Amino acid sequence: MSRVFNFSAGPAMVPEAVLKQAQEEMLDWQGSGMSVMEMSHRGKEFMSIAEQAEADIRSIMEIPNNYKVLFLQGGASSQFAMVPMNLLKDKNTADYINTGAWSKKAIAEAKRYCEVNIAATTEADNFMRTPAASELSLNSDAAYVHYTPNETIGGVEFPYVPETGDVPLVADMSSTILSRPIDVSKFGVIYAGAQKNIGPAGLAVVIVREDLIGHAGNNVPAMFNYKTHMDNDSMYNTPPTYTWYLAGLVFQWIKNNGGINKIAEVNKRKADKLYAAIDDSSFYANPVEKESRSWMNVPFTLANADLDGVFLAEAKELGLTTLKGHRSVGGMRASIYNAMPEAGVDALIEFMVQFEKRYG
């Protein structure tokens, strides 16, 4: 059986080397006689896996010592609630930047807990761009500022990190984490669902500055309190052990492939060549403002939407799968996360060129 190039927005491709290692260790992890999914999360075997995974992500991202790394359940969507639960303290307002579907979900959840100030929105532009820094109307008394650096559905990405002064900056990095270097010290909280650049679904990585932990109210359930998880090394309850293990293998894969700088170099090259193929064609179009284009999620439309089904069917025959755009956007979307090899992007471009010759 040959593997396909899976352009899904998530769950997405996992590096083949990681899958092969997991396959080799499935029945017996390093002579333990157990699969990782059978291990006690408090046993020495899994504890070593967890500790190594944290050490590796800290090394890759150069996470400062005054930040905690939590491995949690509930995906990024649980963080929509956990952020206000933990960061509001004695304040009742937070700033949110609205750039698309995931921003809107975070905003809707935050409104359950506080007054939300929309610091900027590009809804009038159909979320086809990010707001310029000069457009941000930030409240210096806000508990925090929340934004989504990359909107997976619309393929819109911030080309800058907002400056928020003393107000903590919170980022939903589900679709950009580990894709390039970032300065973690600019953020109060970074959170990300695993199923794009970290590994399989079922895990969320949350990076929290220590001074922001321990302020949840007494009405916040233990499982939604960052301090609970900090105090228990993310093992207050049974964590998603196998997903955590696979995430650790992905972290090792990044290190073995030149680290995050090399990963970023490849990611930029993949995105640049795909956008160039779209821009050089009169048959394909990308609706996003060029300065706001995503490295990870590339939406594009065909000149004749009636050909969408034909495009998808022919692409699938060639092993180019899951290219259908989100229903709210239409057209196509190629998600080209870390695990998508450059050969997959090259194959997609070649297919697009040949398809245009036949139908353009």
C-alpha positions in Angstrom: 0.0 0.0 0.0 1.4 3.4 -1.0 0.8 6.4 1.3 -0.9 9.5 -0.1 -0.1 13.1 0.3 -2.8 14.2 2.8 -3.5 17.9 2.6 -6.0 17.7 5.5 -6.3 20.7 7.8 -6.3 18.4 10.8 -6.0 15.7 11.8 -3.1 16.0 9.5 -0.1 14.1 8.3 2.4 12.7 10.8 6.0 12.3 9.7 6.5 8.8 8.2 9.6 8.2 10.3 7.5 8.8 13.5 4.8 6.4 12.4 7.4 3.7 11.6 9.0 4.1 15.0 5.7 3.9 16.7 4.9 0.8 14.7 8.2 -0.8 15.7 7.5 0.0 19.4 3.8 -0.8 19.3 4.0 -4.2 21.2 7.1 -3.6 23.2 8.5 -0.2 24.1 12.2 -0.5 24.6 12.2 -3.9 26.2 9.4 -3.1 28.7 7.2 -5.8 27.3 4.4 -3.3 27.1 2.9 -1.0 24.5 3.0 2.7 25.5 -0.8 2.7 25.5 -0.8 0.0 28.2 1.6 1.8 30.6 0.7 3.4 33.8 1.1 7.1 33.5 2.8 7.1 36.9 5.2 4.3 36.0 8.9 5.0 35.4 8.6 4.1 31.7 6.0 6.6 30.9 7.4 9.2 33.2 10.7 9.1 31.2 8.7 9.5 27.9 6.8 12.5 29.4 10.0 14.2 30.8 11.8 13.7 27.5 9.0 15.2 25.5 8.9 18.3 27.7 12.6 18.7 27.5 12.6 18.4 23.7 9.8 21.0 23.1 11.6 23.4 25.5 14.8 23.0 23.6 13.2 23.3 20.2 11.2 26.4 21.1 13.8 27.9 23.5 11.1 28.2 26.2 12.3 30.3 29.1 12.5 28.8 32.5 9.7 30.9 33.9 7.2 29.2 31.6 5.4 26.0 32.4 4.6 23.5 29.6 1.3 21.6 30.2 0.1 18.6 28.2 -3.7 18.7 28.5 -6.9 17.2 27.1 -9.8 19.0 25.5 -8.0 20.4 22.5 -7.6 24.1 21.8 -11.3 24.5 22.2 -11.2 23.9 25.9 -8.6 26.7 26.1 -11.2 29.1 24.8 -12.8 28.8 28.3 -9.6 28.1 30.4 -7.9 31.3 29.3 -10.5 33.6 30.8 -11.1 31.3 33.8 -7.4 31.6 34.7 -6.3 35.0 33.5 -9.1 37.4 34.4 -8.1 37.7 38.1 -10.0 40.7 39.4 -10.7 42.2 36.0 -13.9 41.8 33.9 -12.7 42.7 30.4 -10.4 41.2 27.8 -9.3 42.2 24.3 -9.9 39.9 21.4 -8.8 40.4 17.8 -11.3 38.9 15.4 -9.8 37.5 12.1 -12.0 34.5 11.3 -13.8 31.4 12.4 -11.5 30.3 15.3 -11.3 33.8 16.6 -15.0 34.0 16.7 -15.3 30.8 18.6 -12.8 32.0 21.2 -14.8 35.3 21.5 -18.1 33.5 21.9 -16.7 31.4 24.8 -15.0 34.3 26.5 -18.3 36.3 26.6 -19.5 33.7 29.1 -17.0 35.0 31.6 -16.2 38.6 30.8 -16.8 41.7 28.7 -15.1 41.2 25.4 -13.6 44.3 23.7 -13.1 43.6 20.0 -9.7 45.3 19.6 -9.8 44.9 15.8 -11.9 42.9 13.2 -11.5 42.2 9.5 -15.0 40.8 9.1 -16.0 43.7 6.8 -13.3 42.4 4.5 -14.6 38.8 4.7 -11.6 37.9 6.9 -9.3 38.1 3.9 -6.6 40.0 5.7 -5.2 40.6 9.1 -5.5 44.0 10.7 -2.5 46.3 10.6 -0.9 47.0 13.9 -2.1 50.6 13.6 -5.7 49.3 13.6 -5.5 47.7 17.0 -7.5 49.4 19.6 -6.2 47.9 22.8 -7.4 48.5 26.4 -4.5 49.0 28.8 -6.7 47.7 31.6 -7.6 44.5 29.8 -6.8 41.2 31.6 -5.2 39.9 28.4 -5.2 40.2 24.6 -6.2 37.2 22.6 -5.5 36.5 19.0 -5.2 33.7 16.5 -1.9 34.0 14.6 -3.2 31.7 11.8 -6.8 31.2 10.8 -6.8 27.6 9.5 -10.1 27.9 7.6 -9.4 31.2 5.8 -5.7 30.8 5.3 -5.0 34.2 6.9 -1.9 34.7 9.0 -0.4 37.6 11.1 2.9 38.8 9.7 3.7 40.3 13.1 3.3 39.7 16.8 1.0 42.4 18.4 2.7 44.6 20.9 0.5 44.7 24.1 2.8 46.3 26.6 2.2 44.9 30.1 -1.0 43.2 29.1 -0.4 39.4 28.6 -0.7 38.3 25.0 -2.5 35.0 24.5 -2.2 33.1 21.2 -4.0 30.1 19.7 -1.1 28.6 17.7 -2.8 25.4 16.8 -1.9 25.6 13.2 1.5 27.4 13.4 3.3 26.0 16.5 6.7 24.5 15.6 6.5 25.7 12.0 9.1 28.4 12.6 11.0 30.1 15.5 9.1 32.4 17.8 10.1 34.5 20.8 8.1 32.8 23.6 8.9 35.6 26.0 6.5 37.9 24.0 3.5 35.8 25.1 1.7 35.2 28.4 0.0 32.0 27.1 0.5 29.9 23.9 -1.9 27.0 23.3 -2.2 24.6 20.5 -4.2 21.5 19.6 -1.9 18.7 18.6 -3.5 17.5 15.4 -1.6 19.7 12.9 2.1 20.1 13.7 2.4 18.1 17.0 0.8 14.7 16.4 -2.5 13.0 16.6 -5.7 14.6 18.0 -6.4 14.3 21.7 -3.7 16.6 23.2 -3.3 20.3 23.7 0.1 21.8 24.5 -0.2 24.9 26.7 2.8 27.1 27.5 2.0 29.5 30.4 4.1 32.2 32.1 4.4 31.2 35.8 3.1 34.5 37.1 -0.2 34.0 35.3 -0.9 30.7 37.1 -2.7 30.5 40.4 -5.3 33.2 40.0 -8.4 31.1 39.1 -11.5 31.7 41.2 -12.8 29.1 43.7 -15.7 28.4 41.2 -13.3 27.1 38.6 -13.3 23.3 38.4 -10.0 21.7 39.2 -9.6 20.3 35.7 -9.9 23.8 34.3 -7.3 25.4 36.6 -3.8 25.7 35.2 -2.4 25.4 38.8 -3.9 22.0 39.1 -2.0 20.8 36.1 1.2 22.6 37.0 1.2 21.1 40.5 0.7 17.6 39.1 3.0 17.7 36.1 -0.1 17.4 33.8 -1.1 14.2 35.5 -3.9 15.2 37.9 -5.9 12.7 35.9 -4.8 10.1 33.4 -3.5 12.0 30.5 -3.7 11.0 26.8 -0.5 9.0 27.2 -0.2 7.6 23.7 -0.7 11.0 22.0 1.8 12.5 24.4 4.3 9.7 23.4 3.7 10.4 19.7 4.1 14.1 20.3 7.5 13.3 21.8 8.5 11.4 18.7 7.6 14.4 16.6 9.7 16.6 18.7 12.6 14.2 18.2 11.9 14.2 14.5 12.2 18.0 14.4 15.5 17.9 16.2 16.8 15.1 13.9 15.8 17.2 10.8 17.9 20.2 11.6 15.7 21.8 14.3 13.1 24.5 14.0 15.1 26.8 11.8 15.5 24.1 9.1 11.8 23.3 9.4 11.0 26.9 8.8 13.2 27.1 5.8 11.4 24.1 4.2 8.0 25.4 5.2 8.6 28.8 3.6 9.9 27.2 0.4 6.8 25.0 0.2 4.4 27.9 0.7 6.3 30.2 -1.7 6.3 27.8 -4.6 2.6 26.9 -4.1 1.5 30.6 -4.0 3.7 31.3 -7.0 2.0 28.5 -9.0 -1.4 30.1 -8.1 -0.3 33.7 -8.9 1.3 32.7 -12.2 -1.9 31.2 -13.4 -5.1 32.8 -14.7 -7.0 29.6 -13.8 -6.3 29.6 -10.0 -6.7 32.4 -7.5 -6.0 32.9 -3.8 -8.3 35.5 -2.1 -6.1 36.5 0.8 -4.2 39.7 0.9 -0.5 38.8 0.0 0.9 40.2 3.3 -1.5 38.0 5.3 -1.1 34.7 3.5 -0.6 31.6 5.6 2.4 29.4 5.4 0.3 26.4 6.6 -3.1 26.7 4.9 -3.4 27.7 1.3 -6.9 28.2 0.0 -7.5 28.6 -3.7 -10.3 28.6 -6.2 -10.7 27.5 -9.8 -11.8 29.9 -12.5 -14.8 27.6 -13.1 -16.3 26.2 -9.8 -18.1 23.6 -11.8 -14.8 21.8 -12.2 -14.2 21.5 -8.4 -15.5 18.0 -8.3 -13.4 16.9 -11.3 -10.3 18.5 -9.7 -10.8 16.7 -6.4 -11.5 13.3 -8.1 -8.5 13.5 -10.4 -6.2 14.7 -7.6 -7.3 11.8 -5.4 -6.5 9.3 -8.2 -2.9 10.6 -8.0 -2.7 10.3 -4.3 -3.4 14.0 -3.5 -6.2 13.9 -0.9 -8.3 16.1 1.3 -8.0 19.2 -0.8 -11.6 20.3 -0.6 -11.9 23.8 0.9 -13.9 24.4 4.1 -17.7 24.7 3.4 -17.6 28.4 4.5 -14.9 29.3 2.0 -15.4 26.9 -0.9 -12.8 25.9 -3.5 -9.7 24.1 -2.4 -7.4 24.2 0.6 -4.0 22.7 0.8 -2.7 22.4 4.3 1.0 22.0 4.2 2.1 21.5 7.8 5.6 20.3 8.9 5.0 16.7 8.0 3.9 17.4 4.4 7.1 16.7 2.4 8.2 19.1 -0.2 7.6 16.4 -2.7 3.9 16.5 -1.9 3.7 20.2 -2.7 5.7 19.6 -5.9 3.3 16.9 -6.9 0.3 19.1 -6.2 1.7 21.9 -8.3 2.5 19.6 -11.2 -1.1 18.3 -11.1 -2.5 21.8 -11.0 -0.4 22.8 -14.1 -1.6 19.7 -16.0 -5.2 20.2 -14.9 -5.2 23.8 -16.2 -3.8 22.6 -19.6 -6.7 20.2 -19.9 -9.5 22.4 -18.7 -8.3 26.0 -18.7 
